[in-house]
Amino acid sequence: MKNLRTKAIILRRTNYGEADRILQLLTPQNGRISVIAKGARREKSKLAGGIELLSISDVNLVSGKGDMWTLTGARMDTFFIHILSDYDRMQFAYGAIARVSKVTDQIEDEAFYRLLLIVFESLNDFDIHIDITVSWFWLQLAILEGQGLNLATDLNGMKLVEDKNYTFDIESMAFGFNEHGEFTTNHIKFLRLLCAQTPKTASIVIDNTELHTTVRWLAERVVAH
């Protein structure tokens, strides 16, 4: 019998039997794991308070049959309470959880834990514009899926340069030079920053709401789909 103590993000909770719950947890070193929380739905359960959504939990697990672990202890470490005070932030947080849950059905990568952790931290910080966090999430997710944007060269293999305008080609996930294109050097610089840094850093370096909105539009319509 193997014991595991780890930080975890709750991806999914499913009622099971009369009082149990099946959990999908995302962990920093062990990726996604399935867990049964016995009696978690009972009124006086000591486990219930440690397995909330939009939080980081300290969990104790014991290996069971097959791939299913048993939850023996859970304590909430961090609850990102401010997310709940803004509808748009809350909805995006739940959407990000659902998307990561779906992707991790197919891809195993411990980096998904960090992805959601930074999303929660950023959405919880109202000094960081939501557009920055949304754009960062989709760009980082695309990188983890092996479908990141080409921010080095254009459609013809030429280096992206200063003071030029570009359009974006969805099929090739790359920019193409166009004198009347809607994307400028500033957009590309901001995209590069989001691919390399956290939303917090990006919000400090570039404080331009119009730029944030345009980049979010690109991320949601191109990268997210």
NUDREN-473002 format. One line per field, with one value per residue (C-alpha): residue number from 1; x, y, z; residue in one letter. Coordinates in Angstrom, 3 decimals. Layout:
REM residues N
voro = [NUM; ...]
xx = [X; ...]
yy = [Y; ...]
zz = [Z; ...]
lovo = [a; ...]
***
This chain:
REM residues 225
voro = [1; 2; 3; 4; 5; 6; 7; 8; 9; 10; 11; 12; 13; 14; 15; 16; 17; 18; 19; 20; 21; 22; 23; 24; 25; 26; 27; 28; 29; 30; 31; 32; 33; 34; 35; 36; 37; 38; 39; 40; 41; 42; 43; 44; 45; 46; 47; 48; 49; 50; 51; 52; 53; 54; 55; 56; 57; 58; 59; 60; 61; 62; 63; 64; 65; 66; 67; 68; 69; 70; 71; 72; 73; 74; 75; 76; 77; 78; 79; 80; 81; 82; 83; 84; 85; 86; 87; 88; 89; 90; 91; 92; 93; 94; 95; 96; 97; 98; 99; 100; 101; 102; 103; 104; 105; 106; 107; 108; 109; 110; 111; 112; 113; 114; 115; 116; 117; 118; 119; 120; 121; 122; 123; 124; 125; 126; 127; 128; 129; 130; 131; 132; 133; 134; 135; 136; 137; 138; 139; 140; 141; 142; 143; 144; 145; 146; 147; 148; 149; 150; 151; 152; 153; 154; 155; 156; 157; 158; 159; 160; 161; 162; 163; 164; 165; 166; 167; 168; 169; 170; 171; 172; 173; 174; 175; 176; 177; 178; 179; 180; 181; 182; 183; 184; 185; 186; 187; 188; 189; 190; 191; 192; 193; 194; 195; 196; 197; 198; 199; 200; 201; 202; 203; 204; 205; 206; 207; 208; 209; 210; 211; 212; 213; 214; 215; 216; 217; 218; 219; 220; 221; 222; 223; 224; 225]
xx = [0.000; 1.433; 0.905; 1.039; 0.918; 0.643; -0.814; -3.830; -6.343; -9.843; -10.816; -14.051; -16.323; -18.895; -21.349; -20.970; -23.118; -24.928; -22.252; -19.022; -17.437; -15.161; -12.589; -10.272; -7.220; -4.411; -1.076; 2.336; 4.410; 1.955; -0.252; -3.943; -5.193; -8.576; -9.579; -12.517; -13.478; -15.496; -18.244; -17.350; -21.005; -21.944; -22.740; -19.890; -17.294; -13.765; -12.896; -15.553; -13.902; -10.637; -11.943; -13.490; -13.175; -11.054; -8.601; -5.287; -5.563; -3.109; -4.282; -3.254; -3.892; -3.583; -3.332; -6.264; -7.372; -6.304; -5.668; -8.056; -6.639; -8.458; -8.542; -7.603; -7.085; -7.659; -6.932; -7.513; -4.252; -5.436; -8.944; -9.132; -12.182; -12.023; -12.738; -16.257; -16.984; -16.731; -19.015; -16.743; -13.694; -15.633; -17.064; -13.661; -12.091; -14.667; -14.192; -10.416; -10.876; -13.200; -10.827; -7.798; -9.835; -10.700; -7.155; -5.596; -7.746; -5.365; -2.143; -0.086; 2.028; 2.710; 2.788; -1.026; -1.001; 1.118; -1.128; -4.262; -2.463; -1.325; -4.797; -6.348; -3.753; -4.199; -8.000; -7.917; -5.788; -7.982; -4.908; -4.458; -6.942; -8.998; -8.142; -4.473; -5.219; -7.572; -5.047; -2.223; -4.230; -5.070; -1.554; 0.039; -2.484; -1.677; 2.029; 1.344; -0.748; 2.085; 0.153; 1.752; 1.744; 4.640; 5.915; 9.316; 8.621; 5.773; 3.968; 6.891; 9.528; 10.670; 11.491; 8.733; 10.052; 9.364; 6.929; 5.078; 1.455; 0.255; -2.836; -3.190; -3.649; -5.562; -4.590; -0.844; -1.062; 1.267; 1.223; 1.427; 2.713; -0.048; 0.189; -3.393; -3.226; -4.834; -1.898; 1.120; 4.541; 2.999; 0.562; 3.366; 5.532; 2.660; 1.996; 5.668; 5.560; 2.504; 4.187; 7.299; 6.060; 3.192; 0.063; 1.372; 4.569; 2.692; 0.305; 3.229; 5.184; 2.296; -0.642; -2.784; -6.420; -7.079; -4.066; -5.197; -8.645; -7.344; -4.919; -7.694; -9.831; -7.021; -6.381; -10.029; -10.872; -7.665; -5.772; -8.774; -10.343]
yy = [0.000; 3.343; 6.682; 10.047; 13.545; 16.322; 19.658; 19.284; 21.205; 19.737; 19.317; 17.417; 16.091; 13.376; 12.030; 8.293; 5.965; 7.338; 9.637; 9.308; 11.421; 10.537; 13.268; 14.107; 15.823; 17.665; 17.469; 19.119; 15.923; 13.141; 14.713; 13.874; 11.173; 9.656; 9.569; 8.328; 10.486; 8.165; 9.833; 13.284; 14.221; 13.557; 16.679; 16.265; 14.927; 16.169; 15.799; 18.087; 21.418; 20.405; 19.497; 22.726; 24.058; 27.180; 26.184; 24.500; 21.607; 19.530; 15.937; 12.586; 9.576; 5.817; 3.665; 1.362; -1.021; -0.178; 3.522; 4.715; 6.309; 6.782; 10.199; 9.904; 13.574; 16.970; 20.522; 23.674; 25.550; 28.469; 29.501; 32.070; 33.759; 37.020; 35.154; 34.506; 38.242; 38.796; 36.832; 36.968; 35.855; 33.057; 31.805; 31.807; 29.989; 27.202; 27.110; 26.800; 23.924; 22.145; 22.627; 21.357; 18.410; 17.515; 17.955; 15.896; 12.956; 12.737; 14.489; 13.811; 16.784; 18.086; 21.628; 21.690; 22.115; 25.258; 26.482; 26.391; 27.667; 30.809; 31.277; 31.160; 33.541; 35.983; 35.946; 36.472; 39.615; 42.463; 44.507; 42.089; 42.743; 39.651; 39.926; 39.336; 36.190; 34.796; 35.390; 33.904; 30.760; 30.004; 30.743; 28.549; 25.770; 25.816; 25.454; 22.446; 20.889; 21.406; 24.002; 27.262; 30.390; 31.079; 34.412; 34.273; 34.195; 35.012; 32.773; 33.030; 32.202; 35.814; 37.209; 39.305; 42.861; 46.248; 48.798; 46.355; 45.283; 41.702; 39.578; 36.196; 32.896; 30.409; 27.350; 27.867; 29.619; 32.330; 35.987; 37.244; 40.662; 43.025; 46.825; 47.059; 44.201; 44.677; 43.283; 45.467; 45.028; 45.868; 42.960; 40.549; 41.854; 41.394; 37.862; 36.990; 38.398; 36.304; 33.180; 33.767; 35.431; 35.337; 37.514; 39.541; 40.444; 41.143; 43.509; 45.501; 45.720; 46.568; 48.579; 49.091; 48.010; 48.199; 45.976; 43.517; 43.272; 42.656; 39.970; 38.257; 38.277; 36.529; 34.011; 33.044; 32.730; 31.213; 29.492; 28.369; 26.528]
zz = [0.000; -1.068; 0.669; -1.065; 0.381; -2.170; -3.180; -5.453; -7.542; -7.755; -11.407; -10.984; -8.222; -8.866; -6.309; -5.788; -3.716; -0.690; 0.703; -1.284; -3.999; -6.890; -7.454; -10.306; -8.832; -10.579; -8.749; -9.304; -9.415; -10.200; -12.848; -12.805; -10.465; -9.591; -5.925; -3.876; -0.896; 1.321; 3.306; 1.946; 1.449; 5.051; 7.054; 9.558; 7.131; 7.859; 4.179; 2.693; 3.546; 1.931; -1.509; -2.774; -6.316; -6.960; -4.260; -3.568; -1.118; 0.880; 0.498; 1.934; -0.288; -0.036; -3.148; -3.794; -6.486; -10.014; -10.579; -7.876; -4.734; -1.417; 0.234; 3.916; 4.701; 3.095; 4.204; 2.212; 1.709; -0.446; -1.450; -4.251; -2.799; -4.779; -8.014; -6.729; -6.453; -10.216; -12.538; -15.597; -13.631; -11.969; -15.261; -16.919; -13.960; -14.218; -17.989; -17.589; -15.138; -17.566; -20.492; -18.562; -17.310; -20.901; -22.217; -19.435; -20.523; -23.494; -22.438; -19.314; -18.288; -14.800; -16.234; -16.271; -12.484; -12.783; -15.600; -13.449; -10.361; -12.189; -13.703; -10.217; -8.766; -11.648; -11.649; -7.890; -8.358; -9.609; -10.512; -13.420; -16.225; -16.998; -20.712; -19.888; -17.889; -20.529; -23.316; -21.244; -20.514; -24.147; -25.363; -22.690; -23.278; -26.988; -26.165; -23.924; -26.691; -29.174; -31.184; -30.092; -32.228; -34.578; -33.269; -34.972; -38.713; -41.077; -43.557; -45.980; -43.395; -43.068; -39.631; -38.063; -37.980; -36.381; -37.797; -40.045; -40.121; -40.351; -40.741; -39.053; -40.871; -38.719; -40.737; -40.362; -36.954; -38.274; -39.287; -42.859; -43.931; -45.031; -45.153; -43.936; -41.446; -38.039; -36.056; -35.330; -33.776; -30.401; -30.662; -31.492; -28.640; -26.221; -27.473; -27.008; -23.494; -22.627; -23.963; -21.848; -18.642; -16.159; -16.410; -13.454; -15.297; -18.529; -16.740; -15.335; -18.591; -20.922; -19.577; -22.662; -22.383; -26.130; -26.817; -24.130; -25.712; -29.241; -28.108; -26.144; -29.281; -31.164; -28.390; -27.991; -31.677; -32.952; -30.164; -28.141; -31.018]
lovo = [m; k; n; l; r; t; k; a; i; i; l; r; r; t; n; y; g; e; a; d; r; i; l; q; l; l; t; p; q; n; g; r; i; s; v; i; a; k; g; a; r; r; e; k; s; k; l; a; g; g; i; e; l; l; s; i; s; d; v; n; l; v; s; g; k; g; d; m; w; t; l; t; g; a; r; m; d; t; f; f; i; h; i; l; s; d; y; d; r; m; q; f; a; y; g; a; i; a; r; v; s; k; v; t; d; q; i; e; d; e; a; f; y; r; l; l; l; i; v; f; e; s; l; n; d; f; d; i; h; i; d; i; t; v; s; w; f; w; l; q; l; a; i; l; e; g; q; g; l; n; l; a; t; d; l; n; g; m; k; l; v; e; d; k; n; y; t; f; d; i; e; s; m; a; f; g; f; n; e; h; g; e; f; t; t; n; h; i; k; f; l; r; l; l; c; a; q; t; p; k; t; a; s; i; v; i; d; n; t; e; l; h; t; t; v; r; w; l; a; e; r; v; v; a; h]
***
